[in-house]
Amino acid sequence: MSQYLVLIYGNEAWFADASPEDQAQLHKEHQEFGARHGAVIIGGNALHPTSTATSVRPEPGGGHTVTDGAFAETKEALGGYYLVEAADLDQAVAIAQDVPTRSGGVEVRPVWDVM
């Protein structure tokens, strides 16, 4: 089995503007997704909004620049992820197609085990 990271992207404004009922429904759908795919989910979490991000960039002469905010402004931001085990990319994509989303979509990337 290989590992795949399923990255969940969405419009942060949707979640910020969603009613408590809509937010609760989305959380419920993720819990149901976890129950359906628990055997292959290794881990996963939601992320705080990009407004809470801190970016760290190396400087050419050494040292680092630390700034508030995400690396790039984008309409759809990374909002969470699942790490799953799958036999191949086709199976990982099938799992990813079941991830609840309201805006945006998901990206599936194989994990490169370099350690």
N, C-alpha and C positions, 0 to 999 in steps of 0.2 A: 504494500500500500504506500502511496505517496501522500504528501501533505500539500494542501492548497489553502491559500489565504483568500477568503471571500470578503472583499472590501465593499462596504455599503456607502454609497454616495447619495446625497440628497440636498435639497434646498433648505438651508437652515431656517429661512423665513417661514416655511410651512409649519415646522415644529413650534416655533415661537408664537405663531398666530393661531395654532390649532386649539380647539376647545379642550378642556380637561377630558371630556368623553372621547374625543378623537385620539388624544394622546394615550389614554387608557386602552383603547381598542388596539392601537398599534403595539403597545407593550404586550397585550394579551396574545396577539398574533405571533410575536417573537417567542413568547413562552410556548405556544403551540408548535412553532417551528422547532424549538429545542426538544420538545417531547417527541416529535416525529423523527428527528435526525440525531437524537442523543447518542446513538451508538457510534457515529462518525465525527461528532464535534469534539475537538480536543480543547478548545477554548474560544473565548469571544467576549467582547465588551462593547458597550456604547461609549462614545467619546463626548466630552464637553464641547461646546461650540468653539469655532475657530477664534472667537474673541478672547478665549482663555489661553491660546497657544503662545509659545515662546519659540522663536527660531534661533538656531545657533549655526553660524556660517564661519568656516575657517578663512582667515585672512592670508593673502599671498606671502606676506613676510613673517608669518607666524602669529599665533594668538587666534582669537575668535571675536566675532561681532555677535552680540546677543541683542535681539530686538523683540518687542511685543508683536504678536500676530503670527499668522500662518506664513508659509513660504510664498504663497501666491494668492491673490484674490481670485476667486472663481465663483461661478453661479452655483455649482454643486460642490459641497465640501465632504470630506471623509467624515462620516458620522459614527462608524462602528465597524466591526469585523467579526468573522467567524474563522477559526482555524479548523479545517476538516481533513479527515483521511478519506481518500478515494482511490479506487483501483486505477483510474486514469482521468484525463481531462474531461472526457464525456460524462463520467459519473459526477465529477465535481461541478460541471455546468448544470447537470440535472438538479443537484442539490441547491445550487445558487438560484435557479429559476424559482425555487420555493421560498426564497427569503422575502419577507414582507417589506415593501417599499411604498412610499406615498408620492415621492418626487425623486427624480434621478434614477439610479439603477445600481447594479453591482458589477464588480470587476473580479475576475478569477485569475489568480496568479499562482503558479507552482512555487513551492518553497525550495530554495536552493540551500541544501544542507552543507555548509562550508565549515562547520565546527566539528 
